[in-house]
Amino acid sequence: MRPELTPGTHRLTVNGVVQRYHVHGAGPVCVVHPGGPGLSWGYLRLPHLEPSNTMVYVEPIGTGESGRLPETDRYTLARYATHLRAIVEAVGGGTALLGHAHGGSVVQQYLTTYLDSVRAVVLVCSTPVGNEELVRETEENLSRFAEQQARHGEAADVATAYLDVLTATSDYTLTHALRRLFPAYFRDYWDSRAHGRYFKLRSDITAWAAPSNREGFERTDFRDRLARVRAPALVICGAWDPIIGPRWSRALEVSLPESRLVQFRDSAHMPHIEEPAAFSRVVTDFLSQ
């Protein structure tokens, strides 16, 4: 086994900045990039995939114990992709990539920068487009969520929490806003069977503001560039996702030549948590091909 793939925490240096990653499991390598930007990586731990895959979890720069960029630098998708490239090279060729939400945008940046460099890609609740239309749609979806869940008092706060996420300037305000938004990540956060587990995840969420404080979110449109990608792609969405609605995942499927879309009908923004057995089965089957 390559020393870079021994179980545990690893670190490397990319352009003078420390980059940490965590290795769990055994089998073919899959490098996992969490969402955010600025979100702690642990929510995307995928233990059901680890018996059959070596899962390499990225701890993004600007978060946790990974390094921080100088004030003159920006946490752009291109910079994240550079760090992701360093990890892929360290753990060896023939890797797969999995990205969730903003992590999916990082993976798209990577795919369109380093063509033909991975064996497969999984994009979860992601979008090829980041623009004002997406923000407006998310605001409208969250307003509907609040109306539909009006019997739960804290649901009324999710739309405001989303705007606070976009404008947060400190680690505390961003973490607090994400925890307020957290119920909207699930089809039914208040489901009595899972509420205790969801509540713990919510309490564990930590975020760092520097990566997200970029004078507004980064505008993107990868659709034309994705047409050049030849790696097989699995696109996953939650039918009830108000943050990145299913139509954006369909846009990914159309843009990627070798792709298929799987929609989880009982999930919102966290299908790996809401339907873990089905999610793991679909991803494991795809990665084993």
Secondary structure as UniProt FT lines:
FT   HELIX           3..5
FT   STRAND          8..14
FT   TURN            15..16
FT   STRAND          17..25
FT   STRAND          29..33
FT   TURN            36..38
FT   HELIX           41..44
FT   HELIX           47..49
FT   TURN            50..52
FT   STRAND          54..59
FT   TURN            61..62
FT   TURN            64..65
FT   TURN            71..72
FT   HELIX           77..91
FT   STRAND          96..100
FT   HELIX           102..113
FT   TURN            115..116
FT   STRAND          120..124
FT   STRAND          129..130
FT   HELIX           132..148
FT   TURN            149..151
FT   HELIX           153..157
FT   HELIX           158..167
FT   HELIX           171..181
FT   HELIX           182..185
FT   TURN            187..190
FT   TURN            192..194
FT   HELIX           195..204
FT   TURN            210..212
FT   STRAND          220..221
FT   HELIX           223..226
FT   TURN            227..228
FT   STRAND          233..238
FT   TURN            239..240
FT   HELIX           246..255
FT   TURN            257..258
FT   STRAND          259..264
FT   TURN            265..266
FT   HELIX           271..274
FT   HELIX           276..287
//
